[in-house]
């Protein structure tokens, strides 16, 4: 007989965290405690208009969440510590790396850096420079044409 996978209601957990319900963890069954996934919580808990709470979530949770992955109860309590007051939280959508993925790829290959780093350098290069780099890097004519088309949208 296959075991049933239990899913914990994330919104109930968020409500208990934002209310700083320290005893909530002890009320959870063993299956519920196993179902608790702390890795997505900082993204939810940072979705407020309170700079102090965002700071606390970043400093307390983000800096230690992967080191403490085997200690879910401790992480729950650290989440409670990160709350400044009861607030409505929302999911923060991650922004796309760039509107110009082909051009960014060219720049990353040229500089030998990650996309995250190249994104910072991207605005320092003109469209003509990126096109010249793509030609220098040996991109085919149709690829260079796609890069030119992509860069036309750039101001």
C-alpha positions in Angstrom: 0.0 0.0 0.0 1.5 3.3 -1.0 1.8 6.0 1.6 -0.3 9.2 1.3 1.6 12.4 0.7 0.5 15.1 3.1 0.3 18.7 2.0 0.4 21.4 4.6 -1.7 24.5 4.0 0.9 27.2 3.4 -1.5 30.0 4.0 -2.3 28.7 7.5 1.4 28.4 8.3 2.0 32.0 7.0 -0.8 33.2 9.2 0.7 31.5 12.3 4.1 32.9 11.5 2.9 36.5 11.0 1.0 36.2 14.3 4.2 34.9 16.0 2.4 31.8 17.2 5.4 30.2 18.9 3.4 27.1 20.0 2.0 26.3 16.5 4.9 23.9 15.6 4.1 21.7 18.6 0.4 21.3 17.4 1.5 19.9 14.1 1.5 16.2 13.5 4.7 14.4 12.4 3.4 14.2 8.8 2.6 18.0 8.9 6.0 18.8 10.2 7.6 16.7 7.5 5.5 18.5 4.9 6.7 21.9 6.0 9.0 23.4 3.3 10.9 26.4 4.7 12.7 27.2 1.5 9.8 29.1 -0.1 8.8 31.0 3.0 11.3 33.9 2.8 9.9 34.8 -0.6 6.4 35.1 0.9 7.5 36.8 4.1 9.4 39.5 2.2 6.3 40.5 0.3 5.4 43.4 2.6 5.8 47.1 2.7 7.9 47.0 5.8 11.6 47.6 5.3 12.5 46.3 8.8 10.7 43.0 8.2 12.3 42.6 4.8 15.7 43.3 6.4 15.1 40.8 9.2 13.9 38.1 6.8 17.0 38.6 4.7 19.4 38.7 7.6 17.9 36.0 9.8 16.4 33.5 7.3 18.1 33.9 4.0 21.6 33.8 5.5 20.9 30.5 7.4 18.0 28.6 5.7 20.2 26.2 3.8 22.5 25.5 6.7 19.6 24.7 9.0 17.5 22.7 6.5 17.5 19.7 8.9 16.1 21.8 11.7 12.6 22.8 10.6 11.3 23.8 14.0 14.2 26.2 14.5 13.6 27.7 11.1 9.9 28.1 11.9 10.8 30.0 15.1 13.4 32.1 13.2 10.6 33.0 10.8 8.5 34.1 13.8 11.4 36.2 15.0 11.6 37.9 11.6 8.1 39.3 11.8 7.6 42.9 13.0 3.8 42.7 13.3 0.8 41.0 11.7 0.8 41.9 8.1 -0.7 40.7 4.9 2.1 39.1 2.9 2.2 38.4 -0.9 4.3 36.3 -3.2 7.1 38.3 -4.9 7.5 37.3 -8.5 11.0 36.9 -9.6 11.8 39.3 -12.4 13.3 37.9 -15.6 17.0 38.3 -16.0 16.8 40.5 -19.0 14.6 41.5 -21.9 17.5 40.7 -24.2 18.5 37.1 -23.6 20.4 36.5 -26.9 22.4 39.7 -26.5 23.2 38.9 -22.8 24.4 35.4 -23.8 26.8 37.0 -26.3 28.1 39.3 -23.7 28.5 36.5 -21.1 30.5 34.4 -23.6 32.7 37.3 -24.5 33.4 38.3 -20.9 33.5 34.8 -19.5 31.1 35.7 -16.7 27.7 34.6 -15.4 24.5 36.1 -16.6 23.9 37.8 -13.2 27.3 39.6 -13.5 26.9 40.4 -17.2 23.5 41.9 -16.6 25.3 44.6 -14.6 27.6 45.3 -17.5 25.0 45.2 -20.2 24.0 48.8 -20.1 27.7 49.8 -20.5 27.7 48.4 -24.1 26.0 49.9 -27.1 24.0 47.9 -29.5 26.7 48.3 -32.2 29.3 47.0 -29.7 27.2 43.9 -28.9 26.7 43.2 -32.6 30.4 43.5 -33.2 31.2 41.2 -30.3 28.7 38.6 -31.7 30.3 38.8 -35.1 33.8 38.5 -33.5 32.6 35.5 -31.4 31.7 33.7 -34.7 28.0 33.8 -34.6 26.2 33.0 -37.9 24.5 35.7 -40.0 21.0 34.5 -39.0 22.0 34.6 -35.3 23.5 38.1 -35.6 20.3 39.2 -37.4 18.2 37.9 -34.5 20.5 39.8 -32.0 20.0 43.0 -34.1 16.3 42.5 -34.1 16.3 42.0 -30.3 18.4 45.1 -29.7 16.1 47.3 -31.9 13.7 47.2 -28.9 16.4 48.6 -26.7 16.5 52.3 -26.1 
